[in-house]
Amino acid sequence: MSTEPEPGLAPEHMGPRYANRDPIMMTVDGQDFRIRERAERPGEYDFDWLSGPHDYGFGISRADGSAMTVPEMEDAIRNFLAGIDPAAGYLKE
């Protein structure tokens, strides 16, 4: 099963949340992420960790609704990865 995005409509299980938005694929420190901005919700992003050991990721909501820059996305990913327990593959408790 491929984790690469395919052109077309958002999958039904995702509903209208990502409709008409192209995901951004990014590799940071050797880890692959898919970043999607939510439709109808400017400034809200979901980061899917594609190369991680689990189906896992995180979200960001910007109070002012502004778009994130690529360097801001990279920083967000690095902050997320810094909090991961390498043994468990989840955020450290």
N, C-alpha and C positions, 0 to 999 in steps of 0.2 A: 504494500500500500504506500503510495507516494504522499509526502507531506507538502509537496510543492503546490502553490496555488495554481488553479486553472482558470482560464478566462471564462466569463459567463456570469450567471446569477449566483448569488450567495447560496450555499447549500440550505435546504429547507430546515435542517435542525438548528441553523443559526438565525433563522427568521430575518426580519428586516434590519436587524442590528448593524449589519455591515453592507447592506445593499448599496451598490454603485460606488464602492470604495475599493481601490486597488491596494492590496497589502504591500508593505515594504519588507523586503527580506534583508537581514543584516547579520553579519558575523562579527562578534566582539570577543576578543581574547579566546578565539577558537570555538566559541559557542554560537550556534545558529538560532536566530529569532525571527518570527513573523510578527510584524507590528501592523495593527489595524486601527483606524480611527472609526469610531461608531457613527453610523449614519444618524443624522438629525441631532447629534450630540457633539458639537464642536469642542475640541479640547479633551475628549475622553478617548483613551487608547487602551487596547489590550495587547500585551506582549506574550506571545506563545513561545516557550523554550522548546525548540524543535530537536535539539541534540541532547537534551537532558535525559536523565535516566527514567523520568516519569512524564506523564501528560501534565505539564505544570507551567505556570507563568504568573503574570501579575498585571494589574491595571493601574492606570494613572488618570486622574481627573484634574484638569486645570480650572481653578475657580473662575478665571477671566475668559475661558473658552478659547484662548489663543492656541495656535498650532505650535507643536514642538519642532525644534530644529533637529537636524541629524546629530550634532554634538550633544544636545540635551538627551536624545534617545540613547546614545552610547553611554552617557553618564548614568542614566536610569538603569540600564542593563548592568553596568559595572557595579552599581550600588546593590542591585538585586543579587548578583553573583557573589558579592562579598559576604552576604548574609546566609549563603547556602552551606549546610553541613555536608562536607564531601562524602562522609560515610553513608548518610541517609539520602542525600539528594534533595532534601527539603530545607526550608528556612530553619536556622538554628533556633532553639527554644531559649 
